[in-house]
Amino acid sequence: MNAAVLESLLSCPHCAFAARETMPTDACQYFYECRSCKALLRPKPGDCCVFCSFGSVKCPSVQERGGCCA
Ligand SMILES: [Zn+2]
C-alpha cells in the first residue's frame, strides 16, 4: 500500500493564513478560496493544483505517480 498524505497545510500567499485541508485523490484542485481573506488562489505556472503551489505537501497524484494529473 502506498499511503499518500492527504492532509496539507495550505498557506495563502496574500494574507499568510494557513488552513489544514484534505486533498482529493481523484482530481486536482485548481481553485481554492482562502478561508481568511477570500482570495481565489490558482496554481503557479508549472504546478498542477493549488496544493502543489501553496500546500505543505505535494498533491496525491505527485506523491503516487511523481507527476501531475495529466
Ligand atoms: Zn488569504
PDB file of the backbone (N, CA, C, O) and the ligand in Angstrom, with CONECT records:
HET     ZN  A 101       1
ATOM      1  N   MET A   1       0.830  -1.198   0.000  1.00  0.00           N
ATOM      2  CA  MET A   1       0.000   0.000   0.000  1.00  0.00           C
ATOM      3  C   MET A   1       0.865   1.250   0.000  1.00  0.00           C
ATOM      4  O   MET A   1       1.788   1.403   0.800  1.00  0.00           O
ATOM      5  N   ASN A   2       0.540   2.108  -0.902  1.00  0.00           N
ATOM      6  CA  ASN A   2       1.256   3.366  -0.983  1.00  0.00           C
ATOM      7  C   ASN A   2       0.401   4.442  -0.325  1.00  0.00           C
ATOM      8  O   ASN A   2      -0.554   4.949  -0.914  1.00  0.00           O
ATOM      9  N   ALA A   3       0.756   4.768   0.878  1.00  0.00           N
ATOM     10  CA  ALA A   3      -0.077   5.708   1.625  1.00  0.00           C
ATOM     11  C   ALA A   3       0.326   7.143   1.329  1.00  0.00           C
ATOM     12  O   ALA A   3       1.355   7.627   1.801  1.00  0.00           O
ATOM     13  N   ALA A   4      -0.481   7.796   0.562  1.00  0.00           N
ATOM     14  CA  ALA A   4      -0.217   9.198   0.269  1.00  0.00           C
ATOM     15  C   ALA A   4      -0.730  10.054   1.411  1.00  0.00           C
ATOM     16  O   ALA A   4      -1.719   9.733   2.069  1.00  0.00           O
ATOM     17  N   VAL A   5      -0.040  11.129   1.621  1.00  0.00           N
ATOM     18  CA  VAL A   5      -0.503  12.089   2.625  1.00  0.00           C
ATOM     19  C   VAL A   5      -1.644  12.891   2.026  1.00  0.00           C
ATOM     20  O   VAL A   5      -1.488  13.520   0.980  1.00  0.00           O
ATOM     21  N   LEU A   6      -2.775  12.867   2.682  1.00  0.00           N
ATOM     22  CA  LEU A   6      -3.945  13.536   2.110  1.00  0.00           C
ATOM     23  C   LEU A   6      -4.261  14.857   2.796  1.00  0.00           C
ATOM     24  O   LEU A   6      -5.158  15.590   2.378  1.00  0.00           O
ATOM     25  N   GLU A   7      -3.527  15.144   3.832  1.00  0.00           N
ATOM     26  CA  GLU A   7      -3.757  16.421   4.503  1.00  0.00           C
ATOM     27  C   GLU A   7      -2.618  17.371   4.203  1.00  0.00           C
ATOM     28  O   GLU A   7      -1.444  17.008   4.273  1.00  0.00           O
ATOM     29  N   SER A   8      -2.981  18.576   3.872  1.00  0.00           N
ATOM     30  CA  SER A   8      -1.982  19.570   3.524  1.00  0.00           C
ATOM     31  C   SER A   8      -2.285  20.869   4.252  1.00  0.00           C
ATOM     32  O   SER A   8      -3.439  21.235   4.473  1.00  0.00           O
ATOM     33  N   LEU A   9      -1.226  21.540   4.611  1.00  0.00           N
ATOM     34  CA  LEU A   9      -1.394  22.848   5.221  1.00  0.00           C
ATOM     35  C   LEU A   9      -1.250  23.879   4.112  1.00  0.00           C
ATOM     36  O   LEU A   9      -0.155  24.140   3.615  1.00  0.00           O
ATOM     37  N   LEU A  10      -2.368  24.448   3.746  1.00  0.00           N
ATOM     38  CA  LEU A  10      -2.406  25.349   2.610  1.00  0.00           C
ATOM     39  C   LEU A  10      -2.213  26.789   3.078  1.00  0.00           C
ATOM     40  O   LEU A  10      -3.023  27.316   3.840  1.00  0.00           O
ATOM     41  N   SER A  11      -1.152  27.410   2.623  1.00  0.00           N
ATOM     42  CA  SER A  11      -0.835  28.767   3.074  1.00  0.00           C
ATOM     43  C   SER A  11      -1.195  29.780   2.003  1.00  0.00           C
ATOM     44  O   SER A  11      -0.765  29.676   0.854  1.00  0.00           O
ATOM     45  N   CYS A  12      -1.978  30.744   2.396  1.00  0.00           N
ATOM     46  CA  CYS A  12      -2.385  31.797   1.470  1.00  0.00           C
ATOM     47  C   CYS A  12      -1.220  32.765   1.238  1.00  0.00           C
ATOM     48  O   CYS A  12      -0.634  33.254   2.204  1.00  0.00           O
ATOM     49  N   PRO A  13      -0.873  33.052  -0.021  1.00  0.00           N
ATOM     50  CA  PRO A  13       0.228  33.970  -0.306  1.00  0.00           C
ATOM     51  C   PRO A  13      -0.156  35.432  -0.068  1.00  0.00           C
ATOM     52  O   PRO A  13       0.703  36.313  -0.048  1.00  0.00           O
ATOM     53  N   HIS A  14      -1.423  35.673   0.108  1.00  0.00           N
ATOM     54  CA  HIS A  14      -1.869  37.063   0.282  1.00  0.00           C
ATOM     55  C   HIS A  14      -1.897  37.484   1.746  1.00  0.00           C
ATOM     56  O   HIS A  14      -1.433  38.569   2.097  1.00  0.00           O
ATOM     57  N   CYS A  15      -2.442  36.623   2.593  1.00  0.00           N
ATOM     58  CA  CYS A  15      -2.581  37.020   3.993  1.00  0.00           C
ATOM     59  C   CYS A  15      -1.810  36.107   4.939  1.00  0.00           C
ATOM     60  O   CYS A  15      -1.805  36.322   6.151  1.00  0.00           O
ATOM     61  N   ALA A  16      -1.149  35.074   4.375  1.00  0.00           N
ATOM     62  CA  ALA A  16      -0.328  34.151   5.163  1.00  0.00           C
ATOM     63  C   ALA A  16      -1.153  33.268   6.090  1.00  0.00           C
ATOM     64  O   ALA A  16      -0.597  32.588   6.953  1.00  0.00           O
ATOM     65  N   PHE A  17      -2.443  33.271   5.925  1.00  0.00           N
ATOM     66  CA  PHE A  17      -3.285  32.377   6.705  1.00  0.00           C
ATOM     67  C   PHE A  17      -3.100  30.947   6.215  1.00  0.00           C
ATOM     68  O   PHE A  17      -3.085  30.699   5.009  1.00  0.00           O
ATOM     69  N   ALA A  18      -2.961  30.020   7.130  1.00  0.00           N
ATOM     70  CA  ALA A  18      -2.774  28.619   6.750  1.00  0.00           C
ATOM     71  C   ALA A  18      -3.950  27.794   7.242  1.00  0.00           C
ATOM     72  O   ALA A  18      -4.341  27.883   8.406  1.00  0.00           O
ATOM     73  N   ALA A  19      -4.505  26.996   6.356  1.00  0.00           N
ATOM     74  CA  ALA A  19      -5.628  26.146   6.708  1.00  0.00           C
ATOM     75  C   ALA A  19      -5.284  24.699   6.386  1.00  0.00           C
ATOM     76  O   ALA A  19      -4.678  24.406   5.355  1.00  0.00           O
ATOM     77  N   ARG A  20      -5.679  23.799   7.281  1.00  0.00           N
ATOM     78  CA  ARG A  20      -5.445  22.387   7.031  1.00  0.00           C
ATOM     79  C   ARG A  20      -6.571  21.857   6.155  1.00  0.00           C
ATOM     80  O   ARG A  20      -7.741  21.907   6.535  1.00  0.00           O
ATOM     81  N   GLU A  21      -6.214  21.356   4.993  1.00  0.00           N
ATOM     82  CA  GLU A  21      -7.224  20.904   4.045  1.00  0.00           C
ATOM     83  C   GLU A  21      -6.942  19.467   3.632  1.00  0.00           C
ATOM     84  O   GLU A  21      -5.794  19.023   3.595  1.00  0.00           O
ATOM     85  N   THR A  22      -8.014  18.756   3.324  1.00  0.00           N
ATOM     86  CA  THR A  22      -7.871  17.405   2.820  1.00  0.00           C
ATOM     87  C   THR A  22      -7.880  17.445   1.304  1.00  0.00           C
ATOM     88  O   THR A  22      -8.747  18.066   0.690  1.00  0.00           O
ATOM     89  N   MET A  23      -6.904  16.774   0.706  1.00  0.00           N
ATOM     90  CA  MET A  23      -6.784  16.823  -0.747  1.00  0.00           C
ATOM     91  C   MET A  23      -7.588  15.696  -1.384  1.00  0.00           C
ATOM     92  O   MET A  23      -7.601  14.573  -0.882  1.00  0.00           O
ATOM     93  N   PRO A  24      -8.252  15.998  -2.481  1.00  0.00           N
ATOM     94  CA  PRO A  24      -8.960  14.948  -3.210  1.00  0.00           C
ATOM     95  C   PRO A  24      -7.957  14.050  -3.925  1.00  0.00           C
ATOM     96  O   PRO A  24      -6.937  14.524  -4.427  1.00  0.00           O
ATOM     97  N   THR A  25      -8.253  12.743  -3.970  1.00  0.00           N
ATOM     98  CA  THR A  25      -7.313  11.814  -4.599  1.00  0.00           C
ATOM     99  C   THR A  25      -7.633  11.584  -6.061  1.00  0.00           C
ATOM    100  O   THR A  25      -6.795  11.080  -6.809  1.00  0.00           O
ATOM    101  N   ASP A  26      -8.829  11.946  -6.476  1.00  0.00           N
ATOM    102  CA  ASP A  26      -9.257  11.618  -7.828  1.00  0.00           C
ATOM    103  C   ASP A  26      -9.152  12.788  -8.791  1.00  0.00           C
ATOM    104  O   ASP A  26      -9.314  12.619 -10.000  1.00  0.00           O
ATOM    105  N   ALA A  27      -8.885  13.961  -8.263  1.00  0.00           N
ATOM    106  CA  ALA A  27      -8.808  15.118  -9.148  1.00  0.00           C
ATOM    107  C   ALA A  27      -7.912  16.170  -8.523  1.00  0.00           C
ATOM    108  O   ALA A  27      -7.720  16.211  -7.307  1.00  0.00           O
ATOM    109  N   CYS A  28      -7.376  17.007  -9.372  1.00  0.00           N
ATOM    110  CA  CYS A  28      -6.580  18.108  -8.860  1.00  0.00           C
ATOM    111  C   CYS A  28      -7.488  19.293  -8.578  1.00  0.00           C
ATOM    112  O   CYS A  28      -8.450  19.550  -9.302  1.00  0.00           O
ATOM    113  N   GLN A  29      -7.166  19.996  -7.527  1.00  0.00           N
ATOM    114  CA  GLN A  29      -7.969  21.170  -7.195  1.00  0.00           C
ATOM    115  C   GLN A  29      -7.286  22.403  -7.747  1.00  0.00           C
ATOM    116  O   GLN A  29      -6.190  22.771  -7.323  1.00  0.00           O
ATOM    117  N   TYR A  30      -7.942  23.024  -8.685  1.00  0.00           N
ATOM    118  CA  TYR A  30      -7.325  24.145  -9.388  1.00  0.00           C
ATOM    119  C   TYR A  30      -7.592  25.475  -8.699  1.00  0.00           C
ATOM    120  O   TYR A  30      -6.759  26.380  -8.722  1.00  0.00           O
ATOM    121  N   PHE A  31      -8.747  25.577  -8.098  1.00  0.00           N
ATOM    122  CA  PHE A  31      -9.088  26.820  -7.420  1.00  0.00           C
ATOM    123  C   PHE A  31      -9.254  26.574  -5.930  1.00  0.00           C
ATOM    124  O   PHE A  31      -9.716  25.516  -5.502  1.00  0.00           O
ATOM    125  N   TYR A  32      -8.873  27.561  -5.162  1.00  0.00           N
ATOM    126  CA  TYR A  32      -9.071  27.465  -3.725  1.00  0.00           C
ATOM    127  C   TYR A  32      -9.331  28.847  -3.171  1.00  0.00           C
ATOM    128  O   TYR A  32      -8.582  29.786  -3.440  1.00  0.00           O
ATOM    129  N   GLU A  33     -10.386  28.968  -2.402  1.00  0.00           N
ATOM    130  CA  GLU A  33     -10.687  30.258  -1.800  1.00  0.00           C
ATOM    131  C   GLU A  33     -10.155  30.288  -0.377  1.00  0.00           C
ATOM    132  O   GLU A  33     -10.505  29.454   0.457  1.00  0.00           O
ATOM    133  N   CYS A  34      -9.310  31.260  -0.124  1.00  0.00           N
ATOM    134  CA  CYS A  34      -8.738  31.403   1.211  1.00  0.00           C
ATOM    135  C   CYS A  34      -9.855  31.614   2.232  1.00  0.00           C
ATOM    136  O   CYS A  34     -10.777  32.403   2.024  1.00  0.00           O
ATOM    137  N   ARG A  35      -9.741  30.880   3.343  1.00  0.00           N
ATOM    138  CA  ARG A  35     -10.772  30.989   4.377  1.00  0.00           C
ATOM    139  C   ARG A  35     -10.711  32.319   5.097  1.00  0.00           C
ATOM    140  O   ARG A  35     -11.684  32.749   5.716  1.00  0.00           O
ATOM    141  N   SER A  36      -9.578  32.957   5.014  1.00  0.00           N
ATOM    142  CA  SER A  36      -9.406  34.199   5.750  1.00  0.00           C
ATOM    143  C   SER A  36      -9.715  35.435   4.912  1.00  0.00           C
ATOM    144  O   SER A  36     -10.608  36.214   5.247  1.00  0.00           O
ATOM    145  N   CYS A  37      -8.969  35.610   3.817  1.00  0.00           N
ATOM    146  CA  CYS A  37      -9.132  36.845   3.042  1.00  0.00           C
ATOM    147  C   CYS A  37      -9.983  36.644   1.799  1.00  0.00           C
ATOM    148  O   CYS A  37     -10.230  37.593   1.056  1.00  0.00           O
ATOM    149  N   LYS A  38     -10.434  35.411   1.565  1.00  0.00           N
ATOM    150  CA  LYS A  38     -11.330  35.091   0.444  1.00  0.00           C
ATOM    151  C   LYS A  38     -10.679  35.284  -0.920  1.00  0.00           C
ATOM    152  O   LYS A  38     -11.377  35.377  -1.930  1.00  0.00           O
ATOM    153  N   ALA A  39      -9.372  35.345  -0.959  1.00  0.00           N
ATOM    154  CA  ALA A  39      -8.690  35.444  -2.245  1.00  0.00           C
ATOM    155  C   ALA A  39      -8.815  34.112  -2.969  1.00  0.00           C
ATOM    156  O   ALA A  39      -8.756  33.048  -2.353  1.00  0.00           O
ATOM    157  N   LEU A  40      -8.990  34.185  -4.284  1.00  0.00           N
ATOM    158  CA  LEU A  40      -9.080  32.964  -5.067  1.00  0.00           C
ATOM    159  C   LEU A  40      -7.679  32.583  -5.539  1.00  0.00           C
ATOM    160  O   LEU A  40      -7.069  33.275  -6.355  1.00  0.00           O
ATOM    161  N   LEU A  41      -7.192  31.482  -5.014  1.00  0.00           N
ATOM    162  CA  LEU A  41      -5.846  31.038  -5.350  1.00  0.00           C
ATOM    163  C   LEU A  41      -5.880  30.143  -6.578  1.00  0.00           C
ATOM    164  O   LEU A  41      -6.796  29.344  -6.771  1.00  0.00           O
ATOM    165  N   ARG A  42      -4.852  30.305  -7.399  1.00  0.00           N
ATOM    166  CA  ARG A  42      -4.676  29.473  -8.575  1.00  0.00           C
ATOM    167  C   ARG A  42      -3.260  28.917  -8.532  1.00  0.00           C
ATOM    168  O   ARG A  42      -2.376  29.540  -7.943  1.00  0.00           O
ATOM    169  N   PRO A  43      -3.024  27.760  -9.142  1.00  0.00           N
ATOM    170  CA  PRO A  43      -1.667  27.200  -9.130  1.00  0.00           C
ATOM    171  C   PRO A  43      -0.679  28.122  -9.828  1.00  0.00           C
ATOM    172  O   PRO A  43      -1.035  28.839 -10.763  1.00  0.00           O
ATOM    173  N   LYS A  44       0.564  28.093  -9.365  1.00  0.00           N
ATOM    174  CA  LYS A  44       1.606  28.827 -10.059  1.00  0.00           C
ATOM    175  C   LYS A  44       1.895  28.130 -11.382  1.00  0.00           C
ATOM    176  O   LYS A  44       1.591  26.947 -11.540  1.00  0.00           O
ATOM    177  N   PRO A  45       2.480  28.856 -12.337  1.00  0.00           N
ATOM    178  CA  PRO A  45       2.815  28.222 -13.620  1.00  0.00           C
ATOM    179  C   PRO A  45       3.676  26.985 -13.411  1.00  0.00           C
ATOM    180  O   PRO A  45       4.671  27.032 -12.688  1.00  0.00           O
ATOM    181  N   GLY A  46       3.298  25.881 -14.041  1.00  0.00           N
ATOM    182  CA  GLY A  46       4.054  24.647 -13.917  1.00  0.00           C
ATOM    183  C   GLY A  46       3.523  23.720 -12.840  1.00  0.00           C
ATOM    184  O   GLY A  46       3.900  22.549 -12.790  1.00  0.00           O
ATOM    185  N   ASP A  47       2.656  24.226 -11.981  1.00  0.00           N
ATOM    186  CA  ASP A  47       2.064  23.389 -10.952  1.00  0.00           C
ATOM    187  C   ASP A  47       0.671  22.954 -11.375  1.00  0.00           C
ATOM    188  O   ASP A  47      -0.031  23.668 -12.092  1.00  0.00           O
ATOM    189  N   CYS A  48       0.280  21.752 -10.911  1.00  0.00           N
ATOM    190  CA  CYS A  48      -0.992  21.197 -11.362  1.00  0.00           C
ATOM    191  C   CYS A  48      -2.151  21.662 -10.509  1.00  0.00           C
ATOM    192  O   CYS A  48      -3.283  21.738 -10.988  1.00  0.00           O
ATOM    193  N   CYS A  49      -1.887  21.974  -9.254  1.00  0.00           N
ATOM    194  CA  CYS A  49      -3.006  22.320  -8.392  1.00  0.00           C
ATOM    195  C   CYS A  49      -2.534  23.235  -7.279  1.00  0.00           C
ATOM    196  O   CYS A  49      -1.335  23.439  -7.085  1.00  0.00           O
ATOM    197  N   VAL A  50      -3.485  23.775  -6.560  1.00  0.00           N
ATOM    198  CA  VAL A  50      -3.147  24.731  -5.514  1.00  0.00           C
ATOM    199  C   VAL A  50      -2.320  24.098  -4.398  1.00  0.00           C
ATOM    200  O   VAL A  50      -1.549  24.779  -3.723  1.00  0.00           O
ATOM    201  N   PHE A  51      -2.487  22.797  -4.211  1.00  0.00           N
ATOM    202  CA  PHE A  51      -1.727  22.142  -3.143  1.00  0.00           C
ATOM    203  C   PHE A  51      -0.246  22.066  -3.492  1.00  0.00           C
ATOM    204  O   PHE A  51       0.612  22.177  -2.616  1.00  0.00           O
ATOM    205  N   CYS A  52       0.052  21.875  -4.778  1.00  0.00           N
ATOM    206  CA  CYS A  52       1.452  21.836  -5.180  1.00  0.00           C
ATOM    207  C   CYS A  52       2.100  23.213  -5.047  1.00  0.00           C
ATOM    208  O   CYS A  52       3.297  23.320  -4.777  1.00  0.00           O
ATOM    209  N   SER A  53       1.315  24.246  -5.234  1.00  0.00           N
ATOM    210  CA  SER A  53       1.863  25.599  -5.183  1.00  0.00           C
ATOM    211  C   SER A  53       1.921  26.152  -3.757  1.00  0.00           C
ATOM    212  O   SER A  53       2.886  26.818  -3.381  1.00  0.00           O
ATOM    213  N   PHE A  54       0.891  25.875  -2.977  1.00  0.00           N
ATOM    214  CA  PHE A  54       0.794  26.556  -1.679  1.00  0.00           C
ATOM    215  C   PHE A  54       0.700  25.608  -0.492  1.00  0.00           C
ATOM    216  O   PHE A  54       0.725  26.051   0.656  1.00  0.00           O
ATOM    217  N   GLY A  55       0.593  24.312  -0.756  1.00  0.00           N
ATOM    218  CA  GLY A  55       0.441  23.364   0.345  1.00  0.00           C
ATOM    219  C   GLY A  55       1.772  22.936   0.937  1.00  0.00           C
ATOM    220  O   GLY A  55       2.835  23.179   0.365  1.00  0.00           O
ATOM    221  N   SER A  56       1.692  22.300   2.087  1.00  0.00           N
ATOM    222  CA  SER A  56       2.896  21.829   2.769  1.00  0.00           C
ATOM    223  C   SER A  56       3.392  20.529   2.151  1.00  0.00           C
ATOM    224  O   SER A  56       4.566  20.187   2.294  1.00  0.00           O
ATOM    225  N   VAL A  57       2.525  19.809   1.473  1.00  0.00           N
ATOM    226  CA  VAL A  57       2.922  18.593   0.766  1.00  0.00           C
ATOM    227  C   VAL A  57       2.360  18.635  -0.647  1.00  0.00           C
ATOM    228  O   VAL A  57       1.374  19.319  -0.920  1.00  0.00           O
ATOM    229  N   LYS A  58       3.002  17.895  -1.534  1.00  0.00           N
ATOM    230  CA  LYS A  58       2.513  17.840  -2.907  1.00  0.00           C
ATOM    231  C   LYS A  58       1.211  17.054  -2.952  1.00  0.00           C
ATOM    232  O   LYS A  58       0.906  16.296  -2.031  1.00  0.00           O
ATOM    233  N   CYS A  59       0.453  17.229  -4.009  1.00  0.00           N
ATOM    234  CA  CYS A  59      -0.839  16.572  -4.125  1.00  0.00           C
ATOM    235  C   CYS A  59      -0.666  15.064  -4.311  1.00  0.00           C
ATOM    236  O   CYS A  59       0.411  14.607  -4.692  1.00  0.00           O
ATOM    237  N   PRO A  60      -1.717  14.294  -4.046  1.00  0.00           N
ATOM    238  CA  PRO A  60      -1.624  12.825  -4.118  1.00  0.00           C
ATOM    239  C   PRO A  60      -1.120  12.308  -5.462  1.00  0.00           C
ATOM    240  O   PRO A  60      -0.400  11.310  -5.495  1.00  0.00           O
ATOM    241  N   SER A  61      -1.473  12.950  -6.562  1.00  0.00           N
ATOM    242  CA  SER A  61      -1.008  12.492  -7.873  1.00  0.00           C
ATOM    243  C   SER A  61       0.509  12.554  -7.952  1.00  0.00           C
ATOM    244  O   SER A  61       1.149  11.639  -8.468  1.00  0.00           O
ATOM    245  N   VAL A  62       1.070  13.621  -7.447  1.00  0.00           N
ATOM    246  CA  VAL A  62       2.515  13.778  -7.489  1.00  0.00           C
ATOM    247  C   VAL A  62       3.183  12.792  -6.524  1.00  0.00           C
ATOM    248  O   VAL A  62       4.228  12.221  -6.835  1.00  0.00           O
ATOM    249  N   GLN A  63       2.576  12.600  -5.362  1.00  0.00           N
ATOM    250  CA  GLN A  63       3.140  11.675  -4.394  1.00  0.00           C
ATOM    251  C   GLN A  63       3.169  10.248  -4.929  1.00  0.00           C
ATOM    252  O   GLN A  63       4.147   9.526  -4.735  1.00  0.00           O
ATOM    253  N   GLU A  64       2.093   9.843  -5.603  1.00  0.00           N
ATOM    254  CA  GLU A  64       1.989   8.448  -6.031  1.00  0.00           C
ATOM    255  C   GLU A  64       2.588   8.195  -7.385  1.00  0.00           C
ATOM    256  O   GLU A  64       3.142   7.123  -7.626  1.00  0.00           O
ATOM    257  N   ARG A  65       2.489   9.161  -8.277  1.00  0.00           N
ATOM    258  CA  ARG A  65       2.959   8.920  -9.642  1.00  0.00           C
ATOM    259  C   ARG A  65       4.123   9.821 -10.017  1.00  0.00           C
ATOM    260  O   ARG A  65       4.679   9.703 -11.109  1.00  0.00           O
ATOM    261  N   GLY A  66       4.488  10.710  -9.124  1.00  0.00           N
ATOM    262  CA  GLY A  66       5.611  11.592  -9.392  1.00  0.00           C
ATOM    263  C   GLY A  66       5.300  12.641 -10.437  1.00  0.00           C
ATOM    264  O   GLY A  66       6.199  13.324 -10.928  1.00  0.00           O
ATOM    265  N   GLY A  67       4.041  12.771 -10.776  1.00  0.00           N
ATOM    266  CA  GLY A  67       3.677  13.749 -11.769  1.00  0.00           C
ATOM    267  C   GLY A  67       2.265  14.215 -11.552  1.00  0.00           C
ATOM    268  O   GLY A  67       1.577  13.788 -10.625  1.00  0.00           O
ATOM    269  N   CYS A  68       1.861  15.076 -12.404  1.00  0.00           N
ATOM    270  CA  CYS A  68       0.557  15.660 -12.252  1.00  0.00           C
ATOM    271  C   CYS A  68      -0.537  14.783 -12.832  1.00  0.00           C
ATOM    272  O   CYS A  68      -0.289  13.713 -13.389  1.00  0.00           O
ATOM    273  N   CYS A  69      -1.721  15.265 -12.683  1.00  0.00           N
ATOM    274  CA  CYS A  69      -2.902  14.544 -13.149  1.00  0.00           C
ATOM    275  C   CYS A  69      -2.856  14.292 -14.637  1.00  0.00           C
ATOM    276  O   CYS A  69      -3.434  13.313 -15.108  1.00  0.00           O
ATOM    277  N   ALA A  70      -2.198  15.129 -15.380  1.00  0.00           N
ATOM    278  CA  ALA A  70      -2.190  14.988 -16.836  1.00  0.00           C
ATOM    279  C   ALA A  70      -1.417  13.733 -17.267  1.00  0.00           C
ATOM    280  O   ALA A  70      -1.307  13.455 -18.461  1.00  0.00           O
TER     281      ALA A  70
HETATM  282 ZN    ZN A 101      -5.722  34.739   2.330  1.00  0.00          ZN2+
END
